[in-house]
Amino acid sequence: MTEYGRGPGTEPWHPEDPLYGDAGWGAQAAHAGQQYPYGGQPQHPQYDGWSQDQQPHYGGQQYPQYDGHGQHFDPQQTGQHPHPQQHQGGWDATGTHGHVPYAADPGDPYGQHPVAYGAEQPDLYGTEDAYPPPQPPGHRDPEPDHDSGWDPRGDDEHPVPPGDDDGTEEPAERRGKGRKPVKSKKGRTGCALMVVVLVFGGGLGGVAYFGYQFYKNRFAPAPDYAGSGNGETVTVEIPKGAVGADIGRKLKEAGVVQSVDAFVSAQLANPNGKSLQDGVYTLQKHMSAASAVELMLSPKSRNNLIIAEGTRNAAVYALIDKRLKLANGTTQKVAAKEYKSLGLPAWALNHPGLKDPLEGFLFPSSYAVGKDQKPKDVLKAMVGRANDKYTALGLDRKASEVGLESPWQLLTAASLVQAEGKTHDDFRKMAEVIYNRLKPDNTETNQLLQFDSTYNYLKGASNIHISEKEINGDRSAYNTYTNKGLPPGPIGNPGDEALNAALSPTHEGWMYFVATDGMNKTEFAKTYDEFKALKDKFNAN
């Protein structure tokens, strides 16, 4: 209970107040001669069927009414209403609360069940977010307009009187228990404007940034250094299969070029740009993309290990030792010990009588060999390159097409073509000579190849002047003068031309050949008589 107490009905403080609808203090005091609503007749509330002439009972008792002088007043006997002392809100002139009940409001969940005075009532204003308790009429601030009740113009704020828009909060006595201060409209408007400015400003900044990036990516030239380098050399290894953008990334990582796009553009602009190959290049840092492309196309920049067509394995091992600065014979020992773990195909293993089981698999090409590599790594890369080439050519399925039994024999024949031929046309004719001499019905040489190259391979030499006594006195497996058919295995590493010639020989009946000049010119014959004439020509030179 407050100083003034609470009646069963409360002031309709707000349309959402739980006690909204009680006809309490919001009305004007009833005065004599005052005009009543509802046709001008005074209205008496009814409770649960009571008529207007009956007074409500609380707890089974009926309470008397008193006038302003403390005298007992019975409205039923006199038929008069003490207007000066009684207000429609339930307050009399003495300041005490009259016990006049209020009509129940249909929308009021609490008005349907009146509670007697003195009984415990729930405190509907005890929480922080509740509406403040009503104030007695004598303690209220003057309102600009006393009309029928609450002004439902807003749910969260009190109406602001004209001219009172300076953003100040209402006085503490106007705020009820738990009521939050009303913030300034100007403050809220300023914050909202600031948020809008930040949002739109950030959006415009983002659009400008991405627009600039789009312009740079689509229209601006790629970043690029100027000049041919800063003098600091760097070694760059370009892997096999790398193309323009891949090469550009390697160069950018090494600090040679400033951007990948600049290198790609320079490579496309150079007529020979597409001929760049894998390998190890010695370049400089901070080179323009155009100068980097030019230098990479020059042999001066190449630092690769080059294996020429027909090179024997013994020579390849020596080149690897030299590149890796190893003692002579180091790589050959690794090859003899590790050849089975280097990636040879199954059809290249377990052949008896071989001088070198890796012969024919150190494929002629350009290899990037760095100073930190091991011999086994270099050998494995070469065997891998050979495997790729032989698989692409289909050696394992095309041997039977040329009358051979296996891809191993086809590879051996290709190595002979490489060793004996001089030109592209020589290779195809040389392949036919081999296949014709291997035929079972060959009565010219009786399946003897009679190639000097096989004997020279065995001896590790390249001698073209071999006496008949020497060659006929050797019975080793690589001597094709004394052994029919192919040698045990390849006698070198054939290149692309020799391999393709072995797969596609001529069919013109060639059986003999002689290097008539001893060096670069090879002539072919179909009969023994033609061969003798060529041999005489050779001896004459």
VEXBAVO-428346 format. One line per field, with one value per residue (C-alpha): residue number from 1; residue in three letters; x, y, z. Coordinates in steps of 0.5 Angstrom, whole numbers, plus 500, padded with zeros to 3 digits. Layout:
N
nr: (NUM:...)
rest: (ALA:...)
xx: (X:...)
yy: (Y:...)
zz: (Z:...)
//
This chain:
541
nr: (1:2:3:4:5:6:7:8:9:10:11:12:13:14:15:16:17:18:19:20:21:22:23:24:25:26:27:28:29:30:31:32:33:34:35:36:37:38:39:40:41:42:43:44:45:46:47:48:49:50:51:52:53:54:55:56:57:58:59:60:61:62:63:64:65:66:67:68:69:70:71:72:73:74:75:76:77:78:79:80:81:82:83:84:85:86:87:88:89:90:91:92:93:94:95:96:97:98:99:100:101:102:103:104:105:106:107:108:109:110:111:112:113:114:115:116:117:118:119:120:121:122:123:124:125:126:127:128:129:130:131:132:133:134:135:136:137:138:139:140:141:142:143:144:145:146:147:148:149:150:151:152:153:154:155:156:157:158:159:160:161:162:163:164:165:166:167:168:169:170:171:172:173:174:175:176:177:178:179:180:181:182:183:184:185:186:187:188:189:190:191:192:193:194:195:196:197:198:199:200:201:202:203:204:205:206:207:208:209:210:211:212:213:214:215:216:217:218:219:220:221:222:223:224:225:226:227:228:229:230:231:232:233:234:235:236:237:238:239:240:241:242:243:244:245:246:247:248:249:250:251:252:253:254:255:256:257:258:259:260:261:262:263:264:265:266:267:268:269:270:271:272:273:274:275:276:277:278:279:280:281:282:283:284:285:286:287:288:289:290:291:292:293:294:295:296:297:298:299:300:301:302:303:304:305:306:307:308:309:310:311:312:313:314:315:316:317:318:319:320:321:322:323:324:325:326:327:328:329:330:331:332:333:334:335:336:337:338:339:340:341:342:343:344:345:346:347:348:349:350:351:352:353:354:355:356:357:358:359:360:361:362:363:364:365:366:367:368:369:370:371:372:373:374:375:376:377:378:379:380:381:382:383:384:385:386:387:388:389:390:391:392:393:394:395:396:397:398:399:400:401:402:403:404:405:406:407:408:409:410:411:412:413:414:415:416:417:418:419:420:421:422:423:424:425:426:427:428:429:430:431:432:433:434:435:436:437:438:439:440:441:442:443:444:445:446:447:448:449:450:451:452:453:454:455:456:457:458:459:460:461:462:463:464:465:466:467:468:469:470:471:472:473:474:475:476:477:478:479:480:481:482:483:484:485:486:487:488:489:490:491:492:493:494:495:496:497:498:499:500:501:502:503:504:505:506:507:508:509:510:511:512:513:514:515:516:517:518:519:520:521:522:523:524:525:526:527:528:529:530:531:532:533:534:535:536:537:538:539:540:541)
rest: (MET:THR:GLU:TYR:GLY:ARG:GLY:PRO:GLY:THR:GLU:PRO:TRP:HIS:PRO:GLU:ASP:PRO:LEU:TYR:GLY:ASP:ALA:GLY:TRP:GLY:ALA:GLN:ALA:ALA:HIS:ALA:GLY:GLN:GLN:TYR:PRO:TYR:GLY:GLY:GLN:PRO:GLN:HIS:PRO:GLN:TYR:ASP:GLY:TRP:SER:GLN:ASP:GLN:GLN:PRO:HIS:TYR:GLY:GLY:GLN:GLN:TYR:PRO:GLN:TYR:ASP:GLY:HIS:GLY:GLN:HIS:PHE:ASP:PRO:GLN:GLN:THR:GLY:GLN:HIS:PRO:HIS:PRO:GLN:GLN:HIS:GLN:GLY:GLY:TRP:ASP:ALA:THR:GLY:THR:HIS:GLY:HIS:VAL:PRO:TYR:ALA:ALA:ASP:PRO:GLY:ASP:PRO:TYR:GLY:GLN:HIS:PRO:VAL:ALA:TYR:GLY:ALA:GLU:GLN:PRO:ASP:LEU:TYR:GLY:THR:GLU:ASP:ALA:TYR:PRO:PRO:PRO:GLN:PRO:PRO:GLY:HIS:ARG:ASP:PRO:GLU:PRO:ASP:HIS:ASP:SER:GLY:TRP:ASP:PRO:ARG:GLY:ASP:ASP:GLU:HIS:PRO:VAL:PRO:PRO:GLY:ASP:ASP:ASP:GLY:THR:GLU:GLU:PRO:ALA:GLU:ARG:ARG:GLY:LYS:GLY:ARG:LYS:PRO:VAL:LYS:SER:LYS:LYS:GLY:ARG:THR:GLY:CYS:ALA:LEU:MET:VAL:VAL:VAL:LEU:VAL:PHE:GLY:GLY:GLY:LEU:GLY:GLY:VAL:ALA:TYR:PHE:GLY:TYR:GLN:PHE:TYR:LYS:ASN:ARG:PHE:ALA:PRO:ALA:PRO:ASP:TYR:ALA:GLY:SER:GLY:ASN:GLY:GLU:THR:VAL:THR:VAL:GLU:ILE:PRO:LYS:GLY:ALA:VAL:GLY:ALA:ASP:ILE:GLY:ARG:LYS:LEU:LYS:GLU:ALA:GLY:VAL:VAL:GLN:SER:VAL:ASP:ALA:PHE:VAL:SER:ALA:GLN:LEU:ALA:ASN:PRO:ASN:GLY:LYS:SER:LEU:GLN:ASP:GLY:VAL:TYR:THR:LEU:GLN:LYS:HIS:MET:SER:ALA:ALA:SER:ALA:VAL:GLU:LEU:MET:LEU:SER:PRO:LYS:SER:ARG:ASN:ASN:LEU:ILE:ILE:ALA:GLU:GLY:THR:ARG:ASN:ALA:ALA:VAL:TYR:ALA:LEU:ILE:ASP:LYS:ARG:LEU:LYS:LEU:ALA:ASN:GLY:THR:THR:GLN:LYS:VAL:ALA:ALA:LYS:GLU:TYR:LYS:SER:LEU:GLY:LEU:PRO:ALA:TRP:ALA:LEU:ASN:HIS:PRO:GLY:LEU:LYS:ASP:PRO:LEU:GLU:GLY:PHE:LEU:PHE:PRO:SER:SER:TYR:ALA:VAL:GLY:LYS:ASP:GLN:LYS:PRO:LYS:ASP:VAL:LEU:LYS:ALA:MET:VAL:GLY:ARG:ALA:ASN:ASP:LYS:TYR:THR:ALA:LEU:GLY:LEU:ASP:ARG:LYS:ALA:SER:GLU:VAL:GLY:LEU:GLU:SER:PRO:TRP:GLN:LEU:LEU:THR:ALA:ALA:SER:LEU:VAL:GLN:ALA:GLU:GLY:LYS:THR:HIS:ASP:ASP:PHE:ARG:LYS:MET:ALA:GLU:VAL:ILE:TYR:ASN:ARG:LEU:LYS:PRO:ASP:ASN:THR:GLU:THR:ASN:GLN:LEU:LEU:GLN:PHE:ASP:SER:THR:TYR:ASN:TYR:LEU:LYS:GLY:ALA:SER:ASN:ILE:HIS:ILE:SER:GLU:LYS:GLU:ILE:ASN:GLY:ASP:ARG:SER:ALA:TYR:ASN:THR:TYR:THR:ASN:LYS:GLY:LEU:PRO:PRO:GLY:PRO:ILE:GLY:ASN:PRO:GLY:ASP:GLU:ALA:LEU:ASN:ALA:ALA:LEU:SER:PRO:THR:HIS:GLU:GLY:TRP:MET:TYR:PHE:VAL:ALA:THR:ASP:GLY:MET:ASN:LYS:THR:GLU:PHE:ALA:LYS:THR:TYR:ASP:GLU:PHE:LYS:ALA:LEU:LYS:ASP:LYS:PHE:ASN:ALA:ASN)
xx: (500:502:501:494:493:490:483:480:481:487:488:488:495:497:493:497:497:494:489:487:480:478:474:479:483:483:476:474:471:463:460:454:450:455:452:453:454:449:444:445:444:449:451:452:457:454:458:456:448:448:443:445:441:445:452:457:459:466:467:460:459:456:460:457:458:460:459:465:463:464:456:453:450:445:444:438:434:436:436:442:449:454:457:462:465:465:470:469:476:474:477:473:474:477:483:481:479:472:470:466:467:468:465:469:472:471:479:481:484:484:477:473:475:474:478:476:480:485:486:493:493:499:504:503:508:514:518:523:519:512:508:509:504:498:499:493:490:493:500:499:503:498:496:495:488:484:480:476:483:490:492:494:499:505:507:513:514:510:507:512:508:509:516:519:523:530:531:531:528:522:523:524:517:514:517:515:518:523:521:527:529:526:532:533:530:535:541:537:537:544:546:542:545:552:550:547:554:558:554:554:561:564:560:562:570:569:566:572:577:574:573:580:583:578:581:588:587:583:587:593:600:602:608:615:622:626:633:637:638:641:648:646:645:641:639:632:630:624:621:618:612:612:608:608:605:608:615:613:611:618:622:617:619:626:626:628:621:616:610:607:603:609:613:607:606:613:613:607:610:617:616:621:617:614:620:622:624:625:632:636:637:642:639:639:635:630:630:625:620:622:630:629:625:631:636:632:632:640:644:648:643:642:645:642:646:645:645:645:642:646:650:652:651:658:659:652:655:661:657:653:660:662:656:655:663:664:669:670:666:661:655:656:657:650:647:650:647:641:638:632:630:630:623:625:619:618:619:626:628:632:635:642:649:648:653:649:642:640:643:637:634:638:634:637:634:636:636:636:641:643:649:645:642:644:646:641:636:639:638:631:629:632:629:622:623:625:619:614:617:617:610:607:610:607:613:610:604:608:614:610:608:615:617:620:618:618:619:626:628:625:629:635:634:632:639:643:639:641:649:649:645:647:640:633:632:638:634:628:633:637:631:629:636:636:629:631:637:633:628:629:629:635:640:645:647:644:641:648:647:655:655:661:657:656:663:665:660:663:670:668:671:668:673:671:677:676:680:676:681:680:672:672:676:671:666:662:655:655:659:654:659:660:653:646:640:640:645:643:641:641:648:646:640:636:633:626:628:631:625:620:624:625:617:616:622:622:620:624:629:635:640:647:650:656:659:663:666:667:663:657:655:651:649:645:645:640:644:651:654:652:655:662:662:660:666:671:669:670:677:678:677)
yy: (500:507:513:514:506:503:501:495:500:504:509:508:509:506:502:496:497:490:495:499:500:502:508:511:517:519:522:529:530:530:537:539:540:536:533:526:521:516:521:525:520:518:511:506:500:493:487:480:482:487:493:500:501:495:496:491:486:485:479:478:485:491:498:504:511:517:525:530:531:524:524:517:518:513:515:510:514:521:519:524:524:528:531:536:530:524:523:518:516:514:520:524:531:529:525:518:513:512:505:506:500:500:497:491:493:487:488:488:481:483:487:481:479:484:483:486:491:488:482:481:483:482:488:489:494:491:489:493:494:495:501:506:506:512:518:521:527:532:530:530:535:539:537:541:538:534:530:523:519:517:519:513:517:513:506:508:515:521:526:532:539:544:548:542:539:540:533:533:527:528:530:524:525:524:517:511:505:502:507:508:515:517:518:525:524:529:524:518:522:523:516:514:519:517:509:511:515:510:504:508:511:504:501:507:505:498:499:504:499:493:497:499:492:490:496:494:486:488:494:496:493:487:489:488:490:494:492:486:484:487:483:477:471:465:458:456:449:449:442:437:439:446:452:459:461:455:458:465:462:459:465:470:465:466:473:474:477:481:478:472:476:480:473:470:476:477:469:470:476:473:469:463:464:457:453:454:447:444:445:449:456:461:468:474:477:483:482:485:479:480:480:473:470:472:469:463:462:463:457:461:460:453:449:442:436:434:427:426:420:414:416:409:409:409:416:418:416:420:426:425:424:431:435:433:433:426:421:417:411:413:413:407:403:406:404:397:396:400:398:394:400:405:404:399:396:388:387:390:385:379:378:374:376:384:388:394:392:400:400:403:407:413:417:422:429:435:434:439:436:441:440:438:432:424:420:415:421:423:416:415:421:419:412:415:419:413:409:415:415:407:407:413:409:403:398:393:392:393:389:383:388:388:381:381:377:383:390:388:386:392:397:393:394:401:402:398:403:409:406:405:410:417:421:420:416:412:410:407:403:400:398:394:391:388:385:382:379:376:372:365:364:369:366:372:372:366:371:374:381:383:390:393:397:391:389:396:396:390:393:400:403:406:403:402:399:392:386:380:376:380:380:373:370:373:369:374:375:382:380:379:376:370:370:369:374:380:382:380:388:395:398:405:410:411:417:419:418:411:409:411:408:401:402:404:401:401:395:396:389:392:387:391:397:401:407:409:415:412:418:421:417:410:407:401:394:389:383:381:383:390:390:388:394:398:395:396:404:404:401:406:412)
zz: (500:498:502:498:497:491:490:486:480:477:473:466:465:458:453:454:462:465:469:463:463:470:470:476:476:469:469:472:479:479:481:482:476:472:465:466:460:457:456:462:467:473:472:477:476:476:479:477:476:482:480:480:487:490:493:492:498:500:504:506:509:506:508:509:506:509:506:507:514:517:517:515:508:504:497:497:502:500:493:492:490:494:488:492:496:491:485:479:481:488:492:496:499:505:501:503:498:497:496:490:486:478:473:470:463:458:456:463:465:473:473:473:480:485:491:498:501:506:502:499:492:487:486:478:478:482:476:472:466:469:468:474:479:478:482:486:483:488:486:479:474:470:463:458:456:461:456:457:459:456:450:445:441:443:446:449:450:453:448:448:450:444:445:450:445:448:449:456:460:464:472:477:480:473:472:476:479:474:468:464:462:455:450:446:439:437:440:436:430:430:431:426:421:423:422:415:413:415:412:405:406:407:401:397:399:397:391:389:391:387:381:382:382:377:372:374:373:366:363:367:365:369:374:371:372:368:365:364:371:378:377:382:379:380:378:376:375:370:371:365:362:365:360:360:367:370:368:370:377:378:376:380:386:385:384:377:374:378:376:372:367:365:363:360:356:354:352:347:344:342:336:339:346:345:344:352:355:362:365:369:367:370:370:374:379:377:370:365:363:356:357:361:355:351:356:357:349:349:350:355:360:359:365:363:363:355:353:346:341:341:347:351:358:360:357:361:368:366:365:371:375:372:374:381:382:384:383:376:376:382:378:374:381:383:377:377:385:384:377:379:384:378:375:369:366:367:360:361:367:367:361:361:358:359:359:363:365:364:357:353:358:360:355:350:353:357:364:370:374:381:385:391:387:388:382:384:383:376:374:376:372:366:366:368:361:357:360:358:351:350:353:348:342:344:344:348:343:336:336:333:327:325:326:333:339:345:346:349:342:339:343:341:334:335:338:332:328:332:332:324:321:319:317:317:311:313:319:316:311:316:320:314:313:320:320:313:316:322:317:318:310:309:305:304:311:314:320:321:322:322:325:327:332:336:337:338:344:347:347:349:342:336:331:323:321:324:321:319:323:330:329:327:332:338:340:345:345:342:336:331:326:330:333:329:331:336:341:348:349:347:345:346:348:341:340:337:330:331:335:330:324:328:328:321:316:309:305:299:299:302:305:305:307:307:310:303:306:313:316:314:308:308:301:301:297:295:293:295:288:289:296:294:289:295:299:294:294:301:301:295:300)
//
